Amino acid sequence: MSESDRKVLNWDAPNGRLLMKFIKGLPQTRPITLNVFGSTPLQMTLDPSFLSGDVDIFTSEDLESFVQAMQLGKNVALPYIELVPERTFIASMAWRDRAVKEVFGNVTVYIASLLDVLVGKMKRLEQKDLDAFDLVKAKTGGPTEDELKNALANVVDMYRPAFDEENPGGDPVANTRRLWMHLYGHDIDVRKEIIVPAIEAQKEAFGQNAPDYRAKLREIAAEYIPAK
């Protein structure tokens, strides 16, 4: 999705203006990192009219008091700032490598890439999430099937069964099949084309599928040990 990885952000978009207001109201006495995902990156990179009711942010800082003090929270502002746990954003560990990074004094902001934003919507996949896929496809032509398969393979744990105590929040396998029909016009075998290749790649990385090198070395060594 080279065409979609826009590096120029529209800070005049509704969510961009809200985010900037929040940044300017934060304390300047310590480094702060804001990680922005959800629909805000789509609005700030592709279409300012792609409206979203909130700016989804996760951070290691406790900033809720500043959200309230600036009156930028839910039921007060629209759009509003939503501080959420990091686990809410389903993405690969390398997502920041693809993000747009901007620095405002002591505040560093990472705006997630379009592909990571789309992947983060897969578990829920409501109509507004399908609209996000449609927007990206209309504006960039992507993601291709291979790009999306690879991105989903990088978050393969999303397809594992939810804990009993957890709100499942959707069926990722069914959602993936539904998206494939919507976006590409045909079904997909999620297990065969995404889950199994991802698990096999993990095994290779951990050496679980590696040849028995120790046995081979023993065979080689035996050739050089004189028979008694």
C-alpha positions as CSV (number, residue, x, y, z in Angstrom):
1,M,0.0,0.0,0.0
2,S,2.7,2.5,-0.9
3,E,0.2,4.9,-2.2
4,S,-1.8,4.8,1.0
5,D,1.1,5.4,3.4
6,R,0.6,9.2,3.3
7,K,3.1,11.1,5.3
8,V,1.3,14.5,5.2
9,L,-1.3,14.9,7.8
10,N,-4.3,17.2,7.6
11,W,-4.3,18.9,11.0
12,D,-7.2,21.0,9.9
13,A,-9.5,18.0,9.8
14,P,-12.0,17.9,12.6
15,N,-10.1,15.2,14.6
16,G,-6.8,16.9,13.7
17,R,-7.9,20.2,15.3
18,L,-9.1,18.4,18.4
19,L,-5.9,16.4,18.7
20,M,-3.8,19.5,18.4
21,K,-5.9,21.3,21.0
22,F,-5.3,18.4,23.3
23,I,-1.5,18.4,22.6
24,K,-1.2,22.1,23.4
25,G,-3.0,21.6,26.7
26,L,-0.7,18.9,28.0
27,P,2.1,19.7,30.5
28,Q,5.4,20.6,29.1
29,T,7.5,19.3,32.1
30,R,8.0,15.7,30.9
31,P,8.1,13.7,27.6
32,I,4.7,12.4,26.5
33,T,3.9,9.9,23.7
34,L,0.5,9.7,22.2
35,N,-0.5,6.8,19.9
36,V,-3.4,7.5,17.6
37,F,-5.4,4.9,15.8
38,G,-9.1,4.2,14.9
39,S,-10.6,6.4,12.2
40,T,-8.6,9.6,12.9
41,P,-5.7,8.5,10.7
42,L,-8.1,8.0,7.8
43,Q,-9.6,11.4,8.3
44,M,-6.2,13.1,8.6
45,T,-4.6,11.4,5.6
46,L,-7.4,10.6,3.1
47,D,-10.6,12.4,3.6
48,P,-11.5,15.1,6.3
49,S,-15.2,14.4,5.7
50,F,-14.8,10.8,6.9
51,L,-16.2,11.7,10.3
52,S,-15.5,9.9,13.6
53,G,-17.0,10.7,16.9
54,D,-13.8,10.3,18.9
55,V,-10.0,10.4,18.7
56,D,-8.7,7.0,19.9
57,I,-5.4,7.3,21.8
58,F,-3.4,5.1,24.0
59,T,-0.4,6.3,26.1
60,S,1.6,5.1,29.1
61,E,0.8,8.4,30.8
62,D,-2.2,9.1,33.0
63,L,-3.8,12.0,31.1
64,E,-7.5,11.5,31.9
65,S,-7.4,14.5,34.2
66,F,-6.2,16.7,31.4
67,V,-8.9,15.5,29.1
68,Q,-11.5,16.4,31.7
69,A,-9.9,19.8,32.6
70,M,-9.9,20.8,28.9
71,Q,-13.5,19.5,28.5
72,L,-12.5,17.3,25.7
73,G,-14.1,14.1,27.0
74,K,-17.1,12.0,26.1
75,N,-20.5,13.7,26.6
76,V,-18.8,17.1,26.7
77,A,-17.1,17.5,23.3
78,L,-17.9,16.2,19.8
79,P,-15.6,14.8,18.6
80,Y,-14.0,13.9,21.9
81,I,-10.7,12.4,23.2
82,E,-11.0,8.7,24.1
83,L,-8.0,7.3,26.1
84,V,-8.1,3.6,25.9
85,P,-5.8,0.6,26.9
86,E,-3.0,-0.3,24.6
87,R,-4.5,-3.8,24.0
88,T,-7.5,-2.1,22.4
89,F,-5.4,-1.5,19.3
90,I,-4.9,-4.8,17.5
91,A,-1.7,-4.4,15.5
92,S,1.7,-6.0,14.9
93,M,4.6,-5.0,17.1
94,A,6.2,-3.2,14.1
95,W,3.2,-0.8,13.7
96,R,5.2,2.2,14.8
97,D,7.7,1.6,12.0
98,R,4.9,2.4,9.5
99,A,3.3,5.2,11.5
100,V,3.7,8.9,10.9
101,K,5.7,10.4,13.7
102,E,5.4,14.1,14.6
103,V,7.0,15.9,17.5
104,F,5.5,19.0,19.2
105,G,8.0,20.1,21.9
106,N,7.9,17.4,24.5
107,V,4.9,15.6,22.9
108,T,5.6,12.8,20.4
109,V,2.6,11.7,18.3
110,Y,2.4,8.4,16.3
111,I,-0.4,8.3,13.8
112,A,-1.0,4.7,12.8
113,S,-0.6,3.7,9.1
114,L,-3.8,3.0,7.1
115,L,-3.1,-0.7,6.8
116,D,-2.6,-1.0,10.6
117,V,-5.8,1.0,11.1
118,L,-7.7,-1.4,8.9
119,V,-6.4,-4.5,10.6
120,G,-7.4,-3.0,13.9
121,K,-11.0,-2.9,12.7
122,M,-11.2,-6.6,11.7
123,K,-12.4,-8.0,15.0
124,R,-15.4,-5.8,15.2
125,L,-16.1,-5.0,11.5
126,E,-19.3,-3.0,11.8
127,Q,-20.6,-1.1,8.9
128,K,-18.5,2.0,9.7
129,D,-15.5,-0.3,9.6
130,L,-16.5,-1.6,6.1
131,D,-16.8,2.0,5.1
132,A,-13.2,2.6,6.2
133,F,-12.0,-0.3,4.0
134,D,-14.1,1.2,1.1
135,L,-12.5,4.6,1.6
136,V,-9.0,3.3,1.6
137,K,-9.7,1.2,-1.5
138,A,-11.3,4.1,-3.3
139,K,-8.4,6.5,-2.5
140,T,-5.4,4.2,-2.8
141,G,-6.5,1.1,-4.6
142,G,-5.3,-1.0,-1.7
143,P,-4.8,-3.1,0.3
144,T,-4.2,-6.0,-2.1
145,E,-5.2,-9.5,-1.0
146,D,-1.6,-10.4,-0.3
147,E,-1.0,-7.2,1.7
148,L,-4.0,-7.8,3.9
149,K,-3.2,-11.6,4.3
150,N,0.3,-10.7,5.5
151,A,-1.0,-8.0,7.8
152,L,-3.5,-10.3,9.4
153,A,-0.9,-13.1,9.7
154,N,1.1,-10.7,11.8
155,V,-1.8,-10.5,14.3
156,V,-2.7,-14.2,14.0
157,D,-3.5,-14.4,17.8
158,M,-6.6,-12.4,17.0
159,Y,-8.1,-15.6,15.6
160,R,-7.6,-17.5,18.9
161,P,-10.7,-18.2,21.0
162,A,-11.6,-15.5,23.5
163,F,-11.4,-16.1,27.2
164,D,-14.7,-17.1,28.9
165,E,-14.6,-13.8,30.9
166,E,-13.9,-11.7,27.8
167,N,-16.6,-10.1,25.6
168,P,-15.8,-11.8,22.3
169,G,-16.7,-8.6,20.4
170,G,-17.1,-10.3,17.1
171,D,-15.9,-13.4,15.2
172,P,-12.6,-12.6,13.4
173,V,-12.8,-15.6,11.1
174,A,-16.4,-14.8,10.0
175,N,-15.5,-11.1,9.7
176,T,-12.5,-11.9,7.5
177,R,-14.6,-14.0,5.2
178,R,-17.3,-11.3,5.0
179,L,-14.7,-8.6,4.3
180,W,-13.1,-10.7,1.5
181,M,-16.5,-11.1,-0.2
182,H,-17.2,-7.4,0.2
183,L,-13.7,-6.1,-0.9
184,Y,-12.5,-8.8,-3.4
185,G,-15.7,-10.5,-4.5
186,H,-14.9,-14.0,-3.3
187,D,-14.6,-16.1,-0.1
188,I,-11.3,-17.0,1.6
189,D,-10.2,-20.1,3.6
190,V,-8.9,-18.2,6.6
191,R,-7.3,-21.2,8.3
192,K,-5.5,-22.3,5.1
193,E,-4.5,-18.9,3.7
194,I,-3.8,-16.9,6.9
195,I,-3.7,-18.9,10.1
196,V,-1.7,-22.0,9.1
197,P,1.0,-20.0,7.2
198,A,1.4,-17.6,10.1
199,I,1.8,-20.4,12.6
200,E,4.3,-22.2,10.4
201,A,6.3,-19.0,10.0
202,Q,6.3,-18.7,13.8
203,K,7.6,-22.2,14.2
204,E,10.4,-21.5,11.7
205,A,11.3,-18.4,13.6
206,F,11.5,-20.4,16.9
207,G,13.5,-23.2,15.2
208,Q,10.7,-25.8,15.8
209,N,10.9,-26.9,12.1
210,A,14.6,-26.8,11.9
211,P,16.5,-30.0,10.9
212,D,18.2,-32.0,13.6
213,Y,21.6,-30.3,13.3
214,R,23.0,-32.0,16.4
215,A,22.3,-35.5,15.0
216,K,24.0,-34.4,11.7
217,L,27.0,-33.1,13.6
218,R,27.3,-36.4,15.5
219,E,27.3,-38.2,12.2
220,I,30.0,-36.0,10.8
221,A,32.1,-36.3,14.0
222,A,31.7,-40.1,13.9
223,E,33.4,-40.2,10.4
224,Y,36.5,-38.7,11.9
225,I,36.7,-40.9,15.1
226,P,38.9,-43.9,14.5
227,A,37.2,-47.3,15.0
228,K,38.5,-49.2,18.0
